[in-house]
Amino acid sequence: MLVVSDATPLNALIRLGHVEILEALYSQVVIPRAVVGELTHPKAPQEIRDWINRKPSWLVVRSPASVDATIASGAGECEAICLALEIGADYLLADDKEAPSVARRLGLRVIGTVGTLELAAASGKLDLRQALERLGGIGFFVGEEVLKQALARRARRLSNHHDAE
């Protein structure tokens, strides 16, 4: 599966201690140079800078051939959307309000941090409730309704799984 990410999901998953689920779920994640710049910025938390400086083998850095700076306000989001379109990514990993709506309008499928955590929980890689509870503690804002919906979907999956047994 070909996935392009902007900085926010990487930042959140690194700080949660669950960044390894990206490799398990997607095999390879591609990020543009602007996202590398955001993750290595001096104001980025040290653990984020350390992680990107030890870049895992499943993380690929690739610049888009061209960038339409008018499609999103942030450089990382803009380059990620352009790169996802260019390489025909299966998903764009993005959370900020603007990037997912722009990407969907352009025909990209978008999954965010919460959706990625849901997938990881569905495959038994983490406890969804614990991961979602910890998001607020790292300064990651998720609306209460989004959290309730994610937990309800998880409960339905578990119920369906038990019914099938």
C-alpha positions as CSV (number, residue, x, y, z in Angstrom):
1,M,0.0,0.0,0.0
2,L,1.4,3.4,-1.0
3,V,0.8,6.1,1.7
4,V,2.0,9.7,1.8
5,S,2.0,11.5,5.1
6,D,2.1,15.0,6.3
7,A,3.8,15.9,9.6
8,T,0.9,15.8,12.1
9,P,0.2,12.0,12.1
10,L,3.9,11.2,12.3
11,N,4.3,13.7,15.2
12,A,1.3,12.2,17.1
13,L,2.3,8.6,16.6
14,I,5.9,9.2,17.5
15,R,4.8,11.0,20.7
16,L,2.3,8.2,21.5
17,G,5.0,5.6,21.1
18,H,3.1,3.9,18.3
19,V,4.9,5.1,15.1
20,E,5.9,1.5,14.3
21,I,2.3,0.7,13.4
22,L,2.8,2.6,10.2
23,E,5.2,0.0,8.9
24,A,2.9,-2.8,10.1
25,L,-0.2,-1.3,8.5
26,Y,1.2,0.3,5.3
27,S,4.7,-1.2,4.8
28,Q,6.1,2.0,3.4
29,V,5.3,5.7,4.1
30,V,6.5,8.5,1.8
31,I,7.0,12.0,3.0
32,P,8.0,15.1,1.1
33,R,11.0,17.3,2.1
34,A,8.8,20.0,3.6
35,V,7.5,17.4,6.1
36,V,11.1,16.5,7.0
37,G,11.7,20.2,7.5
38,E,8.8,20.4,9.9
39,L,9.9,17.3,11.8
40,T,13.5,18.6,12.2
41,H,12.5,22.2,13.0
42,P,14.3,23.4,16.2
43,K,10.9,24.0,17.8
44,A,9.8,20.4,17.2
45,P,10.0,18.2,20.3
46,Q,13.4,16.5,20.7
47,E,11.9,13.0,20.4
48,I,10.5,14.0,17.0
49,R,13.8,15.4,15.8
50,D,15.7,12.3,17.1
51,W,13.3,10.0,15.3
52,I,13.5,11.6,11.9
53,N,17.3,11.9,12.2
54,R,17.3,8.0,12.6
55,K,14.8,7.6,9.8
56,P,13.5,4.0,9.6
57,S,14.0,2.1,6.4
58,W,10.2,2.1,5.8
59,L,10.1,5.9,5.6
60,V,10.9,7.3,2.2
61,V,11.6,10.9,1.5
62,R,10.6,12.1,-2.0
63,S,10.0,15.5,-3.4
64,P,7.0,16.1,-5.7
65,A,8.0,17.0,-9.3
66,S,5.9,20.1,-9.0
67,V,4.0,21.9,-6.3
68,D,0.9,23.9,-6.6
69,A,1.3,26.2,-3.6
70,T,-2.3,27.4,-3.9
71,I,-3.9,24.1,-2.8
72,A,-3.0,24.3,0.9
73,S,-1.6,26.9,3.2
74,G,1.1,24.7,4.9
75,A,4.2,23.7,3.0
76,G,4.1,20.2,4.4
77,E,0.5,19.6,3.6
78,C,0.8,21.2,0.2
79,E,3.8,19.0,-0.8
80,A,2.2,15.9,0.7
81,I,-1.0,16.4,-1.3
82,C,0.9,17.1,-4.5
83,L,3.1,14.1,-4.0
84,A,0.2,11.8,-3.2
85,L,-1.5,12.9,-6.4
86,E,1.7,12.5,-8.4
87,I,2.5,9.0,-7.3
88,G,-1.0,7.7,-7.1
89,A,-1.0,7.1,-3.3
90,D,-3.6,4.8,-1.9
91,Y,-3.9,7.2,1.1
92,L,-2.9,10.6,2.3
93,L,-2.2,10.5,6.0
94,A,-3.3,13.9,7.2
95,D,-5.1,15.4,10.2
96,D,-5.2,19.2,9.9
97,K,-8.6,20.5,8.8
98,E,-7.6,22.0,5.5
99,A,-5.4,19.2,4.0
100,P,-8.0,16.4,4.3
101,S,-10.8,18.4,2.8
102,V,-8.6,19.7,-0.1
103,A,-7.2,16.2,-0.7
104,R,-10.7,14.6,-0.8
105,R,-11.8,17.3,-3.2
106,L,-8.9,16.3,-5.4
107,G,-9.9,12.7,-5.4
108,L,-7.5,11.4,-2.7
109,R,-8.4,8.9,0.0
110,V,-7.5,10.3,3.4
111,I,-6.9,8.6,6.7
112,G,-5.7,10.4,9.8
113,T,-4.2,9.5,13.1
114,V,-7.4,8.3,14.7
115,G,-8.2,6.1,11.6
116,T,-4.7,4.7,11.7
117,L,-5.1,3.9,15.4
118,E,-8.4,2.2,14.6
119,L,-6.8,0.0,12.0
120,A,-4.0,-0.9,14.4
121,A,-6.5,-1.8,17.1
122,A,-8.5,-3.9,14.6
123,S,-5.3,-5.9,13.9
124,G,-4.5,-6.3,17.6
125,K,-1.5,-4.0,17.6
126,L,-2.7,-1.6,20.3
127,D,-5.6,-0.8,22.7
128,L,-7.7,1.9,21.0
129,R,-9.2,3.4,24.1
130,Q,-5.8,3.9,25.8
131,A,-4.3,5.4,22.6
132,L,-7.2,7.8,22.2
133,E,-7.0,8.8,25.8
134,R,-3.3,9.6,25.5
135,L,-3.8,11.8,22.4
136,G,-5.0,14.8,24.5
137,G,-2.0,14.4,26.8
138,I,0.4,15.1,23.9
139,G,-1.5,18.2,22.8
140,F,-3.3,16.5,19.9
141,F,-6.9,17.8,19.7
142,V,-9.6,15.4,18.6
143,G,-13.2,16.4,18.9
144,E,-15.3,14.4,21.4
145,E,-17.6,13.2,18.7
146,V,-14.7,11.8,16.7
147,L,-13.5,9.9,19.7
148,K,-17.0,8.5,20.5
149,Q,-17.4,7.4,16.9
150,A,-14.0,5.7,16.8
151,L,-14.8,3.8,20.0
152,A,-18.3,2.9,18.8
153,R,-16.8,1.5,15.5
154,R,-14.3,-0.5,17.6
155,A,-17.1,-1.9,19.8
156,R,-19.1,-2.9,16.7
157,R,-16.1,-4.7,15.2
158,L,-15.5,-6.5,18.5
159,S,-19.2,-7.5,18.8
160,N,-19.3,-8.7,15.2
161,H,-16.1,-10.7,15.7
162,H,-17.5,-12.4,18.8
163,D,-20.8,-13.1,17.0
164,A,-18.9,-14.8,14.3
165,E,-17.3,-17.2,16.7
